[in-house]
Amino acid sequence: MDFWNGNASSWWQLFGRIEYFFRYNCEDRNCYKDLARLRGVKYFTWSSAKEHLVYPEDAGRHPTSGTPHKKFTNYRFEPAEFKRQVNLMVEYVRRHPKFVEERRRLRRARKTDEL
């Protein structure tokens, strides 16, 4: 199922139940990966093969030292690739055992209420 054609509010509720982590890594791949690992959540990031589809606002400067650093700027992403990335996350969540079990539980509860 394509996230963009579904019910957006139900998908955002879905993401609230199973945590995930998505971040453009700004050339420091392990930093955010470690944060996700410490939190115990799945880590998604932009593929290094698709870096040409990431557009920085400016060079970025460290707030205290003033040195250039890619973590300190805003980014735009190519929309089709961003959509693809989000769909990968949606599929991960839809197949996650906790989500599958919760959907089953809700279906059983609805059937019980209907009787």
MMTF fields as JSON, N, C-alpha, C and O atoms, coordinates in Angstrom:
{
  "mmtfVersion": "1.0.0",
  "mmtfProducer": "UNKNOWN",
  "numBonds": 459,
  "numAtoms": 460,
  "numGroups": 115,
  "numChains": 1,
  "numModels": 1,
  "chainsPerModel": [1],
  "groupsPerChain": [115],
  "chainIdList": ["A"],
  "bondAtomList": [4, 2, 8, 6, 12, 10, 16, 14, 20, 18, 24, 22, 28, 26, 32, 30, 36, 34, 40, 38, 44, 42, 48, 46, 52, 50, 56, 54, 60, 58, 64, 62, 68, 66, 72, 70, 76, 74, 80, 78, 84, 82, 88, 86, 92, 90, 96, 94, 100, 98, 104, 102, 108, 106, 112, 110, 116, 114, 120, 118, 124, 122, 128, 126, 132, 130, 136, 134, 140, 138, 144, 142, 148, 146, 152, 150, 156, 154, 160, 158, 164, 162, 168, 166, 172, 170, 176, 174, 180, 178, 184, 182, 188, 186, 192, 190, 196, 194, 200, 198, 204, 202, 208, 206, 212, 210, 216, 214, 220, 218, 224, 222, 228, 226, 232, 230, 236, 234, 240, 238, 244, 242, 248, 246, 252, 250, 256, 254, 260, 258, 264, 262, 268, 266, 272, 270, 276, 274, 280, 278, 284, 282, 288, 286, 292, 290, 296, 294, 300, 298, 304, 302, 308, 306, 312, 310, 316, 314, 320, 318, 324, 322, 328, 326, 332, 330, 336, 334, 340, 338, 344, 342, 348, 346, 352, 350, 356, 354, 360, 358, 364, 362, 368, 366, 372, 370, 376, 374, 380, 378, 384, 382, 388, 386, 392, 390, 396, 394, 400, 398, 404, 402, 408, 406, 412, 410, 416, 414, 420, 418, 424, 422, 428, 426, 432, 430, 436, 434, 440, 438, 444, 442, 448, 446, 452, 450, 456, 454],
  "bondOrderList": [1, 1, 1, 1, 1, 1, 1, 1, 1, 1, 1, 1, 1, 1, 1, 1, 1, 1, 1, 1, 1, 1, 1, 1, 1, 1, 1, 1, 1, 1, 1, 1, 1, 1, 1, 1, 1, 1, 1, 1, 1, 1, 1, 1, 1, 1, 1, 1, 1, 1, 1, 1, 1, 1, 1, 1, 1, 1, 1, 1, 1, 1, 1, 1, 1, 1, 1, 1, 1, 1, 1, 1, 1, 1, 1, 1, 1, 1, 1, 1, 1, 1, 1, 1, 1, 1, 1, 1, 1, 1, 1, 1, 1, 1, 1, 1, 1, 1, 1, 1, 1, 1, 1, 1, 1, 1, 1, 1, 1, 1, 1, 1, 1, 1],
  "groupList": [{"groupName": "MET", "atomNameList": ["N", "CA", "C", "O"], "elementList": ["N", "C", "C", "O"], "formalChargeList": [0, 0, 0, 0], "bondAtomList": [1, 0, 2, 1, 3, 2], "bondOrderList": [1, 1, 2], "singleLetterCode": "M", "chemCompType": "L-PEPTIDE LINKING"}, {"groupName": "ASP", "atomNameList": ["N", "CA", "C", "O"], "elementList": ["N", "C", "C", "O"], "formalChargeList": [0, 0, 0, 0], "bondAtomList": [1, 0, 2, 1, 3, 2], "bondOrderList": [1, 1, 2], "singleLetterCode": "D", "chemCompType": "L-PEPTIDE LINKING"}, {"groupName": "PHE", "atomNameList": ["N", "CA", "C", "O"], "elementList": ["N", "C", "C", "O"], "formalChargeList": [0, 0, 0, 0], "bondAtomList": [1, 0, 2, 1, 3, 2], "bondOrderList": [1, 1, 2], "singleLetterCode": "F", "chemCompType": "L-PEPTIDE LINKING"}, {"groupName": "TRP", "atomNameList": ["N", "CA", "C", "O"], "elementList": ["N", "C", "C", "O"], "formalChargeList": [0, 0, 0, 0], "bondAtomList": [1, 0, 2, 1, 3, 2], "bondOrderList": [1, 1, 2], "singleLetterCode": "W", "chemCompType": "L-PEPTIDE LINKING"}, {"groupName": "ASN", "atomNameList": ["N", "CA", "C", "O"], "elementList": ["N", "C", "C", "O"], "formalChargeList": [0, 0, 0, 0], "bondAtomList": [1, 0, 2, 1, 3, 2], "bondOrderList": [1, 1, 2], "singleLetterCode": "N", "chemCompType": "L-PEPTIDE LINKING"}, {"groupName": "GLY", "atomNameList": ["N", "CA", "C", "O"], "elementList": ["N", "C", "C", "O"], "formalChargeList": [0, 0, 0, 0], "bondAtomList": [1, 0, 2, 1, 3, 2], "bondOrderList": [1, 1, 2], "singleLetterCode": "G", "chemCompType": "PEPTIDE LINKING"}, {"groupName": "ALA", "atomNameList": ["N", "CA", "C", "O"], "elementList": ["N", "C", "C", "O"], "formalChargeList": [0, 0, 0, 0], "bondAtomList": [1, 0, 2, 1, 3, 2], "bondOrderList": [1, 1, 2], "singleLetterCode": "A", "chemCompType": "L-PEPTIDE LINKING"}, {"groupName": "SER", "atomNameList": ["N", "CA", "C", "O"], "elementList": ["N", "C", "C", "O"], "formalChargeList": [0, 0, 0, 0], "bondAtomList": [1, 0, 2, 1, 3, 2], "bondOrderList": [1, 1, 2], "singleLetterCode": "S", "chemCompType": "L-PEPTIDE LINKING"}, {"groupName": "GLN", "atomNameList": ["N", "CA", "C", "O"], "elementList": ["N", "C", "C", "O"], "formalChargeList": [0, 0, 0, 0], "bondAtomList": [1, 0, 2, 1, 3, 2], "bondOrderList": [1, 1, 2], "singleLetterCode": "Q", "chemCompType": "L-PEPTIDE LINKING"}, {"groupName": "LEU", "atomNameList": ["N", "CA", "C", "O"], "elementList": ["N", "C", "C", "O"], "formalChargeList": [0, 0, 0, 0], "bondAtomList": [1, 0, 2, 1, 3, 2], "bondOrderList": [1, 1, 2], "singleLetterCode": "L", "chemCompType": "L-PEPTIDE LINKING"}, {"groupName": "ARG", "atomNameList": ["N", "CA", "C", "O"], "elementList": ["N", "C", "C", "O"], "formalChargeList": [0, 0, 0, 0], "bondAtomList": [1, 0, 2, 1, 3, 2], "bondOrderList": [1, 1, 2], "singleLetterCode": "R", "chemCompType": "L-PEPTIDE LINKING"}, {"groupName": "ILE", "atomNameList": ["N", "CA", "C", "O"], "elementList": ["N", "C", "C", "O"], "formalChargeList": [0, 0, 0, 0], "bondAtomList": [1, 0, 2, 1, 3, 2], "bondOrderList": [1, 1, 2], "singleLetterCode": "I", "chemCompType": "L-PEPTIDE LINKING"}, {"groupName": "GLU", "atomNameList": ["N", "CA", "C", "O"], "elementList": ["N", "C", "C", "O"], "formalChargeList": [0, 0, 0, 0], "bondAtomList": [1, 0, 2, 1, 3, 2], "bondOrderList": [1, 1, 2], "singleLetterCode": "E", "chemCompType": "L-PEPTIDE LINKING"}, {"groupName": "TYR", "atomNameList": ["N", "CA", "C", "O"], "elementList": ["N", "C", "C", "O"], "formalChargeList": [0, 0, 0, 0], "bondAtomList": [1, 0, 2, 1, 3, 2], "bondOrderList": [1, 1, 2], "singleLetterCode": "Y", "chemCompType": "L-PEPTIDE LINKING"}, {"groupName": "CYS", "atomNameList": ["N", "CA", "C", "O"], "elementList": ["N", "C", "C", "O"], "formalChargeList": [0, 0, 0, 0], "bondAtomList": [1, 0, 2, 1, 3, 2], "bondOrderList": [1, 1, 2], "singleLetterCode": "C", "chemCompType": "L-PEPTIDE LINKING"}, {"groupName": "LYS", "atomNameList": ["N", "CA", "C", "O"], "elementList": ["N", "C", "C", "O"], "formalChargeList": [0, 0, 0, 0], "bondAtomList": [1, 0, 2, 1, 3, 2], "bondOrderList": [1, 1, 2], "singleLetterCode": "K", "chemCompType": "L-PEPTIDE LINKING"}, {"groupName": "VAL", "atomNameList": ["N", "CA", "C", "O"], "elementList": ["N", "C", "C", "O"], "formalChargeList": [0, 0, 0, 0], "bondAtomList": [1, 0, 2, 1, 3, 2], "bondOrderList": [1, 1, 2], "singleLetterCode": "V", "chemCompType": "L-PEPTIDE LINKING"}, {"groupName": "THR", "atomNameList": ["N", "CA", "C", "O"], "elementList": ["N", "C", "C", "O"], "formalChargeList": [0, 0, 0, 0], "bondAtomList": [1, 0, 2, 1, 3, 2], "bondOrderList": [1, 1, 2], "singleLetterCode": "T", "chemCompType": "L-PEPTIDE LINKING"}, {"groupName": "HIS", "atomNameList": ["N", "CA", "C", "O"], "elementList": ["N", "C", "C", "O"], "formalChargeList": [0, 0, 0, 0], "bondAtomList": [1, 0, 2, 1, 3, 2], "bondOrderList": [1, 1, 2], "singleLetterCode": "H", "chemCompType": "L-PEPTIDE LINKING"}, {"groupName": "PRO", "atomNameList": ["N", "CA", "C", "O"], "elementList": ["N", "C", "C", "O"], "formalChargeList": [0, 0, 0, 0], "bondAtomList": [1, 0, 2, 1, 3, 2], "bondOrderList": [1, 1, 2], "singleLetterCode": "P", "chemCompType": "L-PEPTIDE LINKING"}],
  "groupTypeList": [0, 1, 2, 3, 4, 5, 4, 6, 7, 7, 3, 3, 8, 9, 2, 5, 10, 11, 12, 13, 2, 2, 10, 13, 4, 14, 12, 1, 10, 4, 14, 13, 15, 1, 9, 6, 10, 9, 10, 5, 16, 15, 13, 2, 17, 3, 7, 7, 6, 15, 12, 18, 9, 16, 13, 19, 12, 1, 6, 5, 10, 18, 19, 17, 7, 5, 17, 19, 18, 15, 15, 2, 17, 4, 13, 10, 2, 12, 19, 6, 12, 2, 15, 10, 8, 16, 4, 9, 0, 16, 12, 13, 16, 10, 10, 18, 19, 15, 2, 16, 12, 12, 10, 10, 10, 9, 10, 10, 6, 10, 15, 17, 1, 12, 9],
  "groupIdList": [1, 2, 3, 4, 5, 6, 7, 8, 9, 10, 11, 12, 13, 14, 15, 16, 17, 18, 19, 20, 21, 22, 23, 24, 25, 26, 27, 28, 29, 30, 31, 32, 33, 34, 35, 36, 37, 38, 39, 40, 41, 42, 43, 44, 45, 46, 47, 48, 49, 50, 51, 52, 53, 54, 55, 56, 57, 58, 59, 60, 61, 62, 63, 64, 65, 66, 67, 68, 69, 70, 71, 72, 73, 74, 75, 76, 77, 78, 79, 80, 81, 82, 83, 84, 85, 86, 87, 88, 89, 90, 91, 92, 93, 94, 95, 96, 97, 98, 99, 100, 101, 102, 103, 104, 105, 106, 107, 108, 109, 110, 111, 112, 113, 114, 115],
  "secStructList": [7, 7, 4, 4, 4, 1, 7, 2, 2, 2, 2, 2, 2, 2, 2, 2, 2, 1, 7, 3, 3, 3, 7, 7, 7, 6, 6, 7, 2, 2, 2, 2, 2, 2, 2, 2, 2, 2, 2, 6, 7, 3, 3, 3, 7, 7, 7, 4, 4, 4, 4, 4, 4, 3, 3, 3, 1, 1, 7, 7, 5, 7, 6, 6, 6, 7, 7, 5, 7, 4, 4, 4, 1, 7, 3, 3, 3, 7, 2, 2, 2, 2, 2, 2, 2, 2, 2, 2, 2, 2, 2, 2, 2, 2, 2, 7, 2, 2, 2, 2, 2, 2, 2, 2, 2, 2, 2, 2, 2, 2, 2, 2, 2, 2, 7],
  "xCoordList": [0.843, 0.0, 0.882, 1.879, 0.531, 1.268, 0.764, -0.419, 1.632, 1.281, 0.538, -0.417, 0.959, 0.428, -0.996, -1.679, -1.465, -2.84, -3.754, -4.949, -3.197, -3.987, -4.516, -4.453, -5.032, -5.548, -4.377, -3.824, -4.002, -2.8, -2.898, -1.919, -4.049, -4.137, -3.926, -3.292, -4.445, -4.235, -2.777, -2.273, -2.087, -0.67, 0.146, 1.096, -0.2, 0.565, 0.324, 1.235, -0.872, -1.129, -0.291, 0.228, -0.162, 0.644, 2.086, 2.694, 2.631, 4.012, 4.173, 5.253, 3.135, 3.219, 3.348, 3.864, 2.886, 2.927, 4.251, 4.671, 4.897, 6.184, 7.192, 7.052, 8.194, 9.132, 10.083, 10.439, 10.479, 11.44, 12.285, 11.957, 13.344, 14.25, 14.716, 15.323, 14.432, 14.897, 15.592, 15.066, 16.761, 17.523, 18.522, 19.145, 18.675, 19.774, 21.034, 21.103, 22.03, 23.165, 24.229, 25.144, 24.15, 25.066, 26.533, 27.344, 26.862, 28.228, 28.759, 29.972, 27.875, 28.264, 27.334, 26.553, 27.44, 26.508, 26.352, 25.234, 27.419, 27.331, 26.719, 26.178, 26.784, 26.226, 24.742, 24.323, 23.955, 22.515, 22.158, 21.16, 22.958, 22.719, 22.877, 22.088, 23.897, 24.099, 22.951, 22.518, 22.457, 21.323, 20.103, 19.41, 19.852, 18.722, 18.943, 18.022, 20.152, 20.466, 20.264, 19.682, 20.741, 20.584, 19.112, 18.719, 18.319, 16.883, 16.141, 15.018, 16.777, 16.156, 15.156, 14.163, 15.417, 14.493, 15.192, 16.421, 14.409, 14.92, 15.457, 14.856, 16.588, 17.231, 17.118, 17.487, 16.613, 16.562, 17.326, 17.245, 18.061, 18.732, 18.76, 18.41, 19.174, 19.275, 20.421, 21.501, 20.216, 21.245, 22.392, 22.159, 23.621, 24.769, 24.77, 25.33, 24.155, 24.059, 23.076, 23.061, 22.257, 21.25, 21.578, 20.722, 22.807, 23.192, 23.029, 22.848, 23.093, 22.936, 21.503, 21.237, 20.58, 19.192, 18.899, 17.74, 19.955, 19.857, 20.418, 21.521, 19.641, 20.038, 20.187, 19.183, 21.426, 21.617, 21.247, 21.421, 20.736, 20.38, 21.626, 21.643, 22.664, 23.944, 25.032, 24.773, 26.236, 27.351, 27.171, 27.703, 26.445, 26.251, 27.456, 28.595, 27.212, 28.295, 27.971, 26.841, 29.0, 28.852, 28.452, 29.054, 27.457, 26.955, 27.96, 27.872, 28.903, 29.853, 31.205, 31.787, 31.715, 33.048, 33.005, 34.003, 31.852, 31.743, 32.36, 32.366, 32.878, 33.489, 32.397, 31.308, 32.686, 31.683, 31.372, 32.275, 30.099, 29.681, 28.299, 27.398, 28.129, 26.873, 25.702, 24.551, 25.969, 24.874, 24.112, 22.993, 24.7, 24.107, 23.53, 23.816, 22.731, 21.991, 20.688, 20.49, 19.822, 18.569, 18.748, 19.594, 17.949, 18.049, 16.687, 15.647, 16.723, 15.568, 15.901, 17.066, 14.886, 15.085, 14.256, 13.178, 14.763, 14.029, 12.742, 12.807, 11.577, 10.305, 10.056, 9.585, 10.351, 10.071, 10.913, 10.421, 12.17, 13.03, 12.598, 12.623, 12.207, 11.715, 10.467, 10.33, 9.583, 8.37, 8.737, 8.132, 9.715, 10.162, 10.687, 10.384, 11.476, 12.023, 10.898, 10.933, 9.911, 8.796, 8.026, 7.618, 7.828, 7.13, 7.896, 7.284, 9.23, 10.029, 9.758, 9.637, 9.666, 9.381, 7.982, 7.778, 7.026, 5.655, 5.616, 4.982, 6.28, 6.299, 6.972, 6.53, 8.029, 8.689, 7.704, 7.598, 6.99, 6.042, 4.887, 4.484, 4.356, 3.222, 3.571, 2.689, 4.825, 5.241, 5.786, 6.092, 5.901, 6.451, 5.492, 4.287, 6.013, 5.146, 4.233, 3.087, 4.713, 3.869, 2.686, 1.572, 2.93, 1.849, 0.844, -0.366, 1.342, 0.46, -0.415, -1.62, 0.18, -0.578, -1.613, -2.737, -1.266, -2.214, -3.393, -4.535, -3.128, -4.218, -5.149, -6.37, -4.581, -5.41, -6.27, -7.46, -5.648, -6.381, -7.54, -8.644, -7.301, -8.357, -9.481, -10.656, -9.126, -10.156, -11.026, -12.25, -10.374, -11.138, -12.063, -13.208, -11.565, -12.38, -13.582, -14.682, -13.382, -14.489, -15.539, -16.739, -15.078, -16.019, -16.824, -18.024, -16.172, -16.853, -17.89, -18.994, -17.546, -18.476, -19.682, -20.783, -19.481, -20.57, -21.578, -22.748, -21.124, -22.023, -22.855, -23.677],
  "yCoordList": [-1.183, 0.0, 1.237, 1.295, 2.189, 3.44, 4.372, 4.71, 4.785, 5.673, 6.907, 7.345, 7.458, 8.742, 8.627, 9.643, 7.422, 7.242, 6.728, 6.524, 6.523, 5.983, 7.082, 8.265, 6.676, 7.605, 8.098, 7.349, 9.347, 9.886, 9.843, 9.503, 10.176, 10.216, 8.833, 8.711, 7.789, 6.453, 6.036, 5.327, 6.468, 6.138, 6.864, 6.294, 8.114, 8.821, 8.183, 8.148, 7.681, 6.955, 5.684, 5.312, 5.03, 3.825, 4.12, 3.361, 5.22, 5.562, 5.865, 5.657, 6.347, 6.645, 5.4, 5.467, 4.267, 3.037, 2.292, 1.641, 2.383, 1.714, 2.779, 3.445, 2.934, 4.022, 3.719, 2.568, 4.767, 4.682, 5.941, 6.892, 5.946, 7.088, 7.331, 6.458, 8.513, 8.871, 10.219, 11.165, 10.289, 11.524, 11.501, 10.474, 12.623, 12.726, 12.807, 13.624, 11.986, 11.836, 12.92, 12.927, 13.825, 14.973, 14.562, 15.224, 13.489, 12.96, 12.491, 12.396, 12.201, 11.636, 10.453, 10.454, 9.455, 8.331, 7.652, 7.307, 7.458, 6.706, 7.487, 6.881, 8.797, 9.6, 9.306, 8.892, 9.512, 9.311, 7.833, 7.472, 6.993, 5.552, 5.114, 4.311, 5.641, 5.325, 5.843, 5.167, 7.041, 7.579, 6.668, 6.396, 6.205, 5.297, 3.98, 3.448, 3.465, 2.209, 2.354, 1.476, 3.461, 3.684, 3.797, 3.378, 4.357, 4.497, 3.184, 2.995, 2.285, 1.003, 1.08, 0.351, 1.968, 2.135, 1.85, 1.867, 1.592, 1.333, 2.637, 3.698, 2.546, 3.724, 3.685, 2.695, 4.75, 4.927, 6.195, 7.176, 6.19, 7.405, 7.432, 6.459, 8.538, 8.737, 7.891, 7.883, 7.189, 6.347, 7.206, 8.252, 6.767, 7.527, 7.57, 8.496, 6.59, 6.602, 7.661, 7.988, 8.196, 9.194, 10.582, 11.466, 10.778, 12.064, 13.235, 14.373, 12.962, 14.044, 14.585, 15.589, 13.936, 14.383, 15.14, 15.389, 15.502, 16.278, 17.661, 17.799, 18.69, 20.057, 20.904, 21.296, 21.194, 22.024, 23.481, 23.986, 24.137, 25.553, 26.419, 27.38, 26.07, 26.781, 25.844, 24.66, 26.353, 25.501, 25.027, 23.98, 25.761, 25.414, 25.801, 25.544, 26.41, 26.838, 26.428, 26.561, 25.924, 25.554, 26.804, 27.86, 26.718, 27.917, 28.628, 29.843, 27.901, 28.568, 28.821, 29.889, 27.856, 28.033, 28.714, 29.284, 28.658, 29.273, 28.466, 28.913, 27.29, 26.46, 25.796, 25.516, 25.547, 24.896, 23.479, 22.714, 23.151, 21.81, 21.543, 22.371, 20.398, 20.08, 19.842, 19.871, 19.608, 19.389, 20.678, 20.629, 21.81, 23.073, 23.857, 25.044, 23.205, 23.874, 23.126, 22.034, 23.7, 23.05, 22.39, 22.8, 21.372, 20.617, 20.502, 20.471, 20.441, 20.066, 18.713, 18.412, 17.91, 16.586, 16.451, 17.035, 15.684, 15.428, 14.69, 13.628, 15.231, 14.689, 13.212, 12.487, 12.752, 11.349, 10.398, 9.356, 10.745, 9.889, 9.951, 8.937, 11.117, 11.246, 10.374, 9.678, 10.422, 9.6, 8.113, 7.344, 7.717, 6.325, 5.919, 4.834, 6.805, 6.526, 6.355, 5.429, 7.238, 7.141, 5.843, 5.19, 5.469, 4.208, 3.002, 2.025, 3.06, 1.983, 1.891, 0.797, 3.047, 3.059, 2.53, 1.78, 2.915, 2.44, 0.919, 0.253, 0.379, -1.078, -1.771, -2.837, -1.177, -1.746, -1.827, -2.855, -0.732, -0.7, -1.667, -2.385, -1.699, -2.583, -4.052, -4.86, -4.403, -5.799, -6.086, -7.233, -5.063, -5.235, -6.089, -5.84, -7.09, -7.988, -7.263, -7.672, -6.205, -5.481, -4.819, -4.814, -4.268, -3.632, -4.67, -4.46, -5.784, -6.85, -7.354, -7.539, -7.574, -8.062, -7.038, -7.412, -5.774, -4.73, -4.654, -4.482, -4.78, -4.776, -5.961, -5.819, -7.118, -8.298, -8.067, -8.383, -7.509, -7.244, -6.286, -6.507, -5.224, -4.255, -4.879, -4.594, -5.722, -6.401, -7.303, -7.322, -8.056, -8.929, -8.107, -8.492, -6.973, -6.114, -5.562, -5.487, -5.174, -4.664, -5.745, -5.481, -6.963, -8.062, -8.342, -8.608, -8.283, -8.498, -7.412, -7.7, -6.161, -5.041, -5.154, -4.737, -5.713, -5.848, -6.909, -6.851, -7.87, -8.947, -8.479, -9.236],
  "zCoordList": [0.0, 0.0, 0.0, 0.72, -0.776, -0.847, 0.246, 0.272, 1.134, 2.233, 1.758, 2.4, 0.663, 0.195, -0.31, -0.443, -0.594, -1.062, 0.043, -0.174, 1.208, 2.307, 3.209, 2.877, 4.341, 5.331, 6.166, 6.971, 5.978, 6.625, 8.139, 8.802, 8.705, 10.164, 10.769, 11.817, 10.126, 10.682, 10.575, 11.446, 9.513, 9.391, 10.443, 10.98, 10.754, 11.785, 13.144, 13.971, 13.393, 14.635, 14.676, 15.728, 13.548, 13.439, 13.837, 14.593, 13.33, 13.654, 15.137, 15.689, 15.787, 17.208, 18.067, 19.182, 17.559, 18.345, 18.246, 19.202, 17.118, 16.933, 16.554, 15.528, 17.376, 17.146, 16.005, 15.752, 15.332, 14.244, 14.289, 14.999, 13.551, 13.553, 12.132, 11.512, 11.62, 10.284, 10.383, 10.969, 9.809, 9.868, 8.733, 8.464, 8.072, 7.123, 7.963, 8.881, 7.675, 8.594, 8.506, 9.329, 7.556, 7.48, 7.54, 8.188, 6.875, 6.826, 8.179, 8.368, 9.106, 10.394, 10.661, 11.612, 9.805, 9.776, 11.142, 11.525, 11.862, 13.113, 14.261, 15.186, 14.234, 15.32, 15.504, 16.585, 14.476, 14.591, 14.69, 15.314, 14.084, 14.193, 15.647, 16.145, 16.326, 17.738, 18.599, 19.532, 18.289, 19.05, 18.916, 19.897, 17.706, 17.492, 18.233, 18.853, 18.168, 18.853, 20.358, 20.995, 20.93, 22.365, 22.76, 23.848, 21.88, 22.132, 21.876, 22.342, 21.134, 20.826, 19.69, 19.678, 18.728, 17.608, 16.288, 16.206, 15.272, 13.926, 13.351, 13.519, 12.675, 12.089, 10.578, 9.946, 10.003, 8.555, 8.226, 8.966, 7.138, 6.695, 5.178, 4.511, 4.665, 3.228, 2.694, 3.284, 1.609, 1.008, 0.476, -0.13, 0.701, 0.196, -1.329, -1.915, -1.978, -3.441, -3.937, -5.124, -3.033, -3.409, -2.857, -2.857, -2.389, -1.792, -2.752, -2.32, -4.043, -5.024, -5.044, -5.705, -4.331, -4.257, -2.965, -2.633, -2.24, -1.006, -1.291, -1.82, -0.935, -1.278, -0.013, 0.581, 0.41, 1.602, 1.325, 0.215, 2.358, 2.257, 2.118, 1.349, 2.865, 2.808, 3.321, 3.535, 3.518, 3.961, 5.393, 5.759, 6.204, 7.599, 8.43, 8.04, 9.562, 10.447, 11.871, 12.341, 12.545, 13.947, 14.727, 14.527, 15.61, 16.285, 17.194, 17.365, 17.774, 18.665, 18.022, 18.21, 17.265, 16.677, 15.314, 14.874, 14.641, 13.324, 12.198, 11.051, 12.5, 11.459, 10.614, 11.115, 9.344, 8.492, 8.978, 9.318, 9.002, 9.4, 8.829, 8.962, 8.198, 7.521, 8.466, 8.031, 9.744, 10.688, 10.991, 11.501, 10.687, 11.104, 9.935, 9.774, 9.136, 8.068, 7.839, 8.371, 7.066, 6.684, 5.325, 4.53, 5.07, 3.824, 3.151, 3.808, 1.842, 1.033, 0.416, 0.155, 0.188, -0.386, -1.649, -1.763, -2.59, -3.824, -3.444, -2.824, -3.802, -3.31, -3.614, -2.737, -4.807, -5.141, -4.291, -3.857, -4.051, -3.226, -1.77, -1.073, -1.309, 0.062, 0.248, 1.254, -0.708, -0.671, -0.63, 0.117, -1.424, -1.43, -0.052, 0.444, 0.558, 1.893, 2.92, 3.731, 2.886, 3.831, 3.601, 4.561, 2.357, 2.072, 2.611, 3.042, 2.59, 3.195, 4.695, 5.247, 5.347, 6.782, 7.062, 8.017, 6.24, 6.402, 6.293, 7.111, 5.302, 5.129, 6.309, 6.736, 6.832, 8.004, 9.172, 9.841, 9.402, 10.516, 10.271, 11.186, 9.071, 8.768, 8.975, 9.266, 8.831, 8.996, 10.403, 10.73, 11.213, 12.555, 13.396, 13.394, 14.111, 14.887, 15.882, 16.064, 16.521, 17.479, 16.777, 17.299, 15.607, 14.86, 14.377, 14.472, 13.863, 13.376, 14.523, 14.35, 15.677, 16.831, 17.28, 17.616, 17.294, 17.696, 16.725, 17.152, 15.444, 14.456, 14.688, 14.614, 14.965, 15.251, 16.489, 16.504, 17.526, 18.766, 18.515, 19.014, 17.744, 17.447, 16.62, 16.853, 15.664, 14.86, 15.732, 15.596, 16.64, 17.54, 18.427, 18.664, 18.917, 19.779, 19.013, 19.561, 17.752, 16.935, 16.704, 16.774, 16.427, 16.207, 17.469, 17.397, 18.616, 19.891, 20.128, 20.588, 19.817, 19.995, 19.072, 19.433, 17.885, 16.917, 17.349, 16.972, 18.134, 18.58, 19.698, 20.215]
}
